[in-house]
Amino acid sequence: EDAIMEDYLRVNTDHADLIAEEAAHLDGGMTDHERAILMSFLEARPAYLRAYFDEIDRLYGSFATYLREGLHLTPEAIESLRALVA
């Protein structure tokens, strides 16, 4: 989960220019509060991924079970995915 979180949050730095450009494009006279809400849609935030993992744990008990029962991945497919990040 730590590695996944790190990769997920890298979006903010890798795409900082695009996020800023989109925010400026959509801003159009927003208040600070409205701008904060807009940024919550444009940024990757730890709480979002944490909520995803929490829901997986609640519904399936583990990420491994989620892969098998939630996504219906075969053991071969899981190994193929693992090989992509190895």
N, C-alpha and C positions, 0 to 999 in steps of 0.2 A: 504493500500500500504506500509506503514512503516513496518508492521509486515512481509509482504512478502519480502521486501527488506532485512530485518534483517536475515530472514531464508535463503534467496538466498546467501547473503554474508558469511554466516556461513560456506559454502562449503570451502572457502579459509582457514579457521582455522581448520575445522574438517578434511580436507584432505591435509593439508600443506605438510606432509611427502610424500604423493603420487604425489602431484604436483611437488615438488622438485625432486623426483626420476625420474619422466617422463621428466622433463626439462633437467636433467643431462644426461639421456639416449639419448635424441634427440639433445642435444646441438652440439656435434661433431665439435667443432672448429668454432662456429658461432661468428660473430662480436657482439658487444654490441647491435647494432641496430637490428640485426637479432634475438638475444635473446629476446629483448623487444617485437618483433612481435610474437615470439613463446609463450611468457608468456601471450600475449593477447588472445591466443587460450586456454590456460590452466586455467586461472583464471576467477572467476566470478567478474564482474566489475559493479558498479552502473550504469554506462552509458548504458550498455547493457539492463538491466531491465527497465531503464527509457525510452529507445527507444521503447521497447515493449509496455509499458503503453501508451506512446504518440501515437503510431500507433493504439492502441485500441481506444483511445479517438478520433483520426482523423477519423477512419473508422466507429465506432459504437456510439460515443458520450459518452459512459459510459461503465464501466466494467460489470455492470448488463446486459446491452443490448448485449454486447459481449457474455456473457454466454448463453443468450437465443437465439440470432440470429446467432452469429458466431460459437458457439460450439453446438448449438441446444440441450442444456441441458433442461430437464424438471424442473419444480419447485421442484419436489421430489428429483431429482438428485442433484440439487444445495443444498438443505437442507442436504442431505446425506454427501456431501463434507464438508459443514460447520460443521457438527457434528464431523468429523474427526479431526478438529483443535480446537474444543471447549474444 
